[in-house]
Amino acid sequence: MKTALLVIDMQNDYLYDKRKPKFCYDTKALTASVNETVHRYADKGADVIYIRHIIQNLPTNRLLFGFSIAGTEGAELYGGVDIVSDLCFDKLLGDALTNKELLGLVKEKGYEELHLCGLDEFGCVTSTALGCAKRGISAKIVRSATATVLPEKKQQAGRKKLAAAGIEYI
């Protein structure tokens, strides 16, 4: 089965020391897990694709969001993430497959399944997984290489929604 790994939103604004307090991920543990996953897939010959969430650099967006702003240091991939390919796509919405170039690559390469890791498990990772399901693309989430800041009760609800859509964890 032809598989690609999508590394989603492993960016400075969510992981580096200057991040907002609400992004309280365990950077060291998550980065180690993502890097191990990246190398495991790359060693097996799978494509590794990096995704960045980018918010347009407008005064209102800088005030409302203040993170992932286009052209800022915070929007760049986190320096601790191992980069093993030049496949990197930006997205404006949670679902990475809304990027037409990425969706075109998925179709062109004939990936039968996408494996997802990164941030946030119940944000952009879930949005992308559900986007895959909507498009008839099989998707699985690499549980050990994702993280969330949501409380347990909301995590349970998110996992039920994913299960209902046929999304599995590996």
N, C-alpha and C positions, 0 to 999 in steps of 0.2 A: 504494500500500500504506500503510495507516494504521499509523504507527510512533510509539512513545514512547521517550524516553531515560530510563533509570533511573540516577541518580547515587547510587552505593552507598557508604555509610559514610565519607564525607568529613567526619570529625569531629575535634574538637580533640585528643582523646586519641591519635590516630594521626598528627597533623600539626603540632601547635603545639610551642613550645620546651620545654614542661613534660612532654612525652610520655616514655614508658618507652624505654630504649635499644633494645629489640627492635623498635620501630617506626621503623626507620631509612630511611624513604622520603625521596626527594628532594622535599620539600614544594613548593619553588618551581617546579620543572619540572612536577610532577604537577598542581599547582593551575592553572598556566598552560594545560596541555593540556586539563584538564577544563573550564576556563572557555571556551576556544576551542570545544570540542565543544558545550557548553551553548548558546552563542550561535548556532552553526551550526544546531543543531536548532531552537531557538526562532525563528530568522529564517525557517526554512522552514515554520513553523506547527505543528511537532510539540510535543506536551506534554513537559515536562521534569518528572520526578518525583524527589524527593529521599527517600532512605532512610537512617534512622539505626538502628544496632544498639544496642539498649538492654538492659542487664542489670539485673535487679531489685536495688534498693538494700537488700540484706540483709548482715548482718555477714560471713557466710561468703563471699558474692560479692565484697565489698570486699577480703577477704583473698586469695581464690583468684584473682580476675581483676584487680581494681584499676583497671579501665578501662571506659568506656562505662556507668558506673553511673548509673541513672536519677536525674535531679534534680541532677546535677553539671555543672560547666562543661565538663568533658571530654567529656561525652556530646552536647554541642551541635554543630551544624554548624560547621565551621571558618570563621572570619571571612573568609578569603581566597577562599572559594568564592562565585561570583556566583549569587545567587538570582533566578530569573526567573519563578517561579510560587509559588503557595501550596500546591502539592501536595507534602506531606511526610508520610511514614508511618514508624512505628517498627516494628521487628521484634525478636522475642526469639530467633529462630533464624537460621541462615545464609541460608536461602532466604527472600528478601523476600516471595514469594508465599504464605508461611504466614500473613501478615497478611490476614485475611479481607476487610477494607475495601479493601486494595490489589487483591486478586484480583477483588473485585466491581467496582472501577473499570475494571480491564483488560477485563472482560467487558462492562460497560455501555458503554464507549467503543468497543468493537469493535476494539481494537488487533490487527493481524495479525502484528505483529512488535515485540519489545522489544529495544532496543539498550542494552547495559550498559557502565558505566564506573565507575571509582572503586577501592575497596579491598576486600579484597586480591584480586588476580587469581585466586589459587588458594584463597581462603577464600570469602567471601560472594558474590563475583562468580560464581565457578564454581558454588557452591550454588544461586544464583538461576537461572543458565543451565540447570543440570540440572533444577531445579524447573519451569522453563518446558517443557523437553522432555518431562518426565513428564506435564505437563498438556496437551500438544499445542499449545503456544504457541511459535512460532518465536522464537529468540533469537540475537543476534550480540553479540560482545564488541568494543568499540572499543579496539583494542590500544594505540594511542598515548595513551589516557586511562585506563589502568589501571596498577597497580604491584604488585609483590610483594617480599617479603623472603626468599622461598625460594631455595635454591641451584639452579643450572641443571639438575642431574640430576632434581630433584623437579619443576621447571617442565616438563621434557620429558614426564614421566609424566602430569602434569596436562593438558597439551595433547593427549596421546593419548586420555585419558579423554573430554575434551570432543569431540574429533573423532569418536570412536566413538558419541557421543550425537547427532551431527549439528550440533554447535555450531561456527559459523565465526567467524573473526576478520575484522574490517573495519578 
